[in-house]
Amino acid sequence: MKQKSEIHHLAKCGIFRMLAIGLIFLSIVEAQEMVTVPFDVANAGFEDGLSGWDGGKSMSLDPKVFHGGRYSARLTVVDPKKD
């Protein structure tokens, strides 16, 4: 016959297992309800320089770090109180 503490431990494990299954189920349901809306961003790869972008004087092109085009935008803020 199992001792009370062992039965209590098994009951706790069962509760945690049920909670874990519930959380997994909720995350699956939530993930299925997400909707992705595609949208076009003009000059997303910065192939036309900074055309269409307004980053002010703190924005420049970076040819060393990029994702889909040949450039990325680099924002440099020297003094947040002034820039």
ChimeraX commands (.cxc) that place a marker at each C-alpha (Angstrom):
marker #1 position 0.00,0.00,0.00 radius 0.5
marker #1 position 1.31,3.48,-0.88 radius 0.5
marker #1 position 2.01,5.98,1.84 radius 0.5
marker #1 position -0.06,9.15,2.10 radius 0.5
marker #1 position 2.83,11.43,1.10 radius 0.5
marker #1 position 3.45,9.39,-2.05 radius 0.5
marker #1 position -0.24,9.54,-3.03 radius 0.5
marker #1 position -0.28,13.28,-2.32 radius 0.5
marker #1 position 2.83,13.72,-4.52 radius 0.5
marker #1 position 1.18,11.78,-7.37 radius 0.5
marker #1 position -1.95,13.91,-7.06 radius 0.5
marker #1 position 0.16,17.09,-7.28 radius 0.5
marker #1 position 1.91,15.79,-10.40 radius 0.5
marker #1 position -1.47,15.05,-11.97 radius 0.5
marker #1 position -2.64,18.61,-11.33 radius 0.5
marker #1 position 0.52,20.08,-12.85 radius 0.5
marker #1 position 0.21,17.77,-15.83 radius 0.5
marker #1 position -3.40,18.89,-16.38 radius 0.5
marker #1 position -2.37,22.55,-16.12 radius 0.5
marker #1 position 0.43,22.03,-18.64 radius 0.5
marker #1 position -1.93,20.32,-21.10 radius 0.5
marker #1 position -4.43,23.14,-20.64 radius 0.5
marker #1 position -1.80,25.80,-21.32 radius 0.5
marker #1 position -0.61,23.99,-24.44 radius 0.5
marker #1 position -4.19,23.71,-25.68 radius 0.5
marker #1 position -4.82,27.43,-25.07 radius 0.5
marker #1 position -1.64,28.42,-26.90 radius 0.5
marker #1 position -2.61,26.27,-29.90 radius 0.5
marker #1 position -6.11,27.78,-30.01 radius 0.5
marker #1 position -4.64,31.29,-29.67 radius 0.5
marker #1 position -2.10,30.66,-32.45 radius 0.5
marker #1 position -4.83,29.48,-34.81 radius 0.5
marker #1 position -6.80,32.69,-34.27 radius 0.5
marker #1 position -3.93,35.02,-35.26 radius 0.5
marker #1 position -4.29,36.64,-38.66 radius 0.5
marker #1 position -1.40,37.93,-40.71 radius 0.5
marker #1 position -2.19,40.85,-42.96 radius 0.5
marker #1 position 0.37,41.43,-45.71 radius 0.5
marker #1 position 1.21,45.01,-46.57 radius 0.5
marker #1 position 3.68,46.63,-48.91 radius 0.5
marker #1 position 6.33,48.99,-47.64 radius 0.5
marker #1 position 7.67,51.33,-50.29 radius 0.5
marker #1 position 11.45,51.08,-50.68 radius 0.5
marker #1 position 11.65,48.44,-47.92 radius 0.5
marker #1 position 15.15,47.34,-48.98 radius 0.5
marker #1 position 16.39,50.94,-49.31 radius 0.5
marker #1 position 17.32,50.28,-52.95 radius 0.5
marker #1 position 16.28,53.89,-53.70 radius 0.5
marker #1 position 18.29,55.33,-50.81 radius 0.5
marker #1 position 16.19,56.96,-48.14 radius 0.5
marker #1 position 13.41,57.86,-50.59 radius 0.5
marker #1 position 10.04,57.47,-48.88 radius 0.5
marker #1 position 11.55,57.42,-45.40 radius 0.5
marker #1 position 11.69,60.31,-42.96 radius 0.5
marker #1 position 14.23,59.65,-40.24 radius 0.5
marker #1 position 15.61,63.14,-40.10 radius 0.5
marker #1 position 19.30,63.84,-39.65 radius 0.5
marker #1 position 19.75,60.76,-37.46 radius 0.5
marker #1 position 18.97,58.34,-40.33 radius 0.5
marker #1 position 21.57,56.99,-42.75 radius 0.5
marker #1 position 22.07,53.96,-45.01 radius 0.5
marker #1 position 24.09,50.99,-43.81 radius 0.5
marker #1 position 25.53,48.77,-46.59 radius 0.5
marker #1 position 27.12,46.31,-44.12 radius 0.5
marker #1 position 24.00,45.22,-42.21 radius 0.5
marker #1 position 20.90,44.39,-44.26 radius 0.5
marker #1 position 18.20,41.78,-44.66 radius 0.5
marker #1 position 16.29,41.73,-47.94 radius 0.5
marker #1 position 17.84,44.50,-50.01 radius 0.5
marker #1 position 21.33,45.91,-50.28 radius 0.5
marker #1 position 21.02,48.34,-47.38 radius 0.5
marker #1 position 19.36,48.91,-44.05 radius 0.5
marker #1 position 18.59,52.13,-42.24 radius 0.5
marker #1 position 20.73,53.15,-39.32 radius 0.5
marker #1 position 19.32,55.51,-36.73 radius 0.5
marker #1 position 21.93,57.25,-34.62 radius 0.5
marker #1 position 20.88,59.46,-31.76 radius 0.5
marker #1 position 23.77,61.30,-30.14 radius 0.5
marker #1 position 21.77,63.39,-27.70 radius 0.5
marker #1 position 18.13,62.36,-27.17 radius 0.5
marker #1 position 17.32,65.81,-25.76 radius 0.5
marker #1 position 18.38,67.50,-29.02 radius 0.5
marker #1 position 17.69,64.85,-31.72 radius 0.5
marker link #1:1,2 radius 0.2
marker link #1:2,3 radius 0.2
marker link #1:3,4 radius 0.2
marker link #1:4,5 radius 0.2
marker link #1:5,6 radius 0.2
marker link #1:6,7 radius 0.2
marker link #1:7,8 radius 0.2
marker link #1:8,9 radius 0.2
marker link #1:9,10 radius 0.2
marker link #1:10,11 radius 0.2
marker link #1:11,12 radius 0.2
marker link #1:12,13 radius 0.2
marker link #1:13,14 radius 0.2
marker link #1:14,15 radius 0.2
marker link #1:15,16 radius 0.2
marker link #1:16,17 radius 0.2
marker link #1:17,18 radius 0.2
marker link #1:18,19 radius 0.2
marker link #1:19,20 radius 0.2
marker link #1:20,21 radius 0.2
marker link #1:21,22 radius 0.2
marker link #1:22,23 radius 0.2
marker link #1:23,24 radius 0.2
marker link #1:24,25 radius 0.2
marker link #1:25,26 radius 0.2
marker link #1:26,27 radius 0.2
marker link #1:27,28 radius 0.2
marker link #1:28,29 radius 0.2
marker link #1:29,30 radius 0.2
marker link #1:30,31 radius 0.2
marker link #1:31,32 radius 0.2
marker link #1:32,33 radius 0.2
marker link #1:33,34 radius 0.2
marker link #1:34,35 radius 0.2
marker link #1:35,36 radius 0.2
marker link #1:36,37 radius 0.2
marker link #1:37,38 radius 0.2
marker link #1:38,39 radius 0.2
marker link #1:39,40 radius 0.2
marker link #1:40,41 radius 0.2
marker link #1:41,42 radius 0.2
marker link #1:42,43 radius 0.2
marker link #1:43,44 radius 0.2
marker link #1:44,45 radius 0.2
marker link #1:45,46 radius 0.2
marker link #1:46,47 radius 0.2
marker link #1:47,48 radius 0.2
marker link #1:48,49 radius 0.2
marker link #1:49,50 radius 0.2
marker link #1:50,51 radius 0.2
marker link #1:51,52 radius 0.2
marker link #1:52,53 radius 0.2
marker link #1:53,54 radius 0.2
marker link #1:54,55 radius 0.2
marker link #1:55,56 radius 0.2
marker link #1:56,57 radius 0.2
marker link #1:57,58 radius 0.2
marker link #1:58,59 radius 0.2
marker link #1:59,60 radius 0.2
marker link #1:60,61 radius 0.2
marker link #1:61,62 radius 0.2
marker link #1:62,63 radius 0.2
marker link #1:63,64 radius 0.2
marker link #1:64,65 radius 0.2
marker link #1:65,66 radius 0.2
marker link #1:66,67 radius 0.2
marker link #1:67,68 radius 0.2
marker link #1:68,69 radius 0.2
marker link #1:69,70 radius 0.2
marker link #1:70,71 radius 0.2
marker link #1:71,72 radius 0.2
marker link #1:72,73 radius 0.2
marker link #1:73,74 radius 0.2
marker link #1:74,75 radius 0.2
marker link #1:75,76 radius 0.2
marker link #1:76,77 radius 0.2
marker link #1:77,78 radius 0.2
marker link #1:78,79 radius 0.2
marker link #1:79,80 radius 0.2
marker link #1:80,81 radius 0.2
marker link #1:81,82 radius 0.2
marker link #1:82,83 radius 0.2
view
